[in-house]
Amino acid sequence: MSRWLVERKLSEAVERLKALRAELRVVDEQLASLADAADDARLRAMVSETPMADREHREAQKHADAMARHRSELVAQVREIERSQDELLDRLVAEQP
């Protein structure tokens, strides 16, 4: 692979990592909020022991679980791009005279 192509791919990887990390920060905030809401709903369901409160808890927990899965996917994408970036850097170093 030519040097300019490796550099271009590295540049793209850097930009993608920036975007993913920014999204991950937002997702972390949302996950914390959703997890708190699910915990609150769980406590209300335990105290009230009503079907409606239980349903609200299940719904809140589903949202928190979905956000946790999304976060895991983002973390996996970051790791994959970091791995790819490392490989590209190795190529770049290997090509130097």
Secondary structure as UniProt FT lines:
FT   HELIX           3..48
FT   HELIX           51..95
//
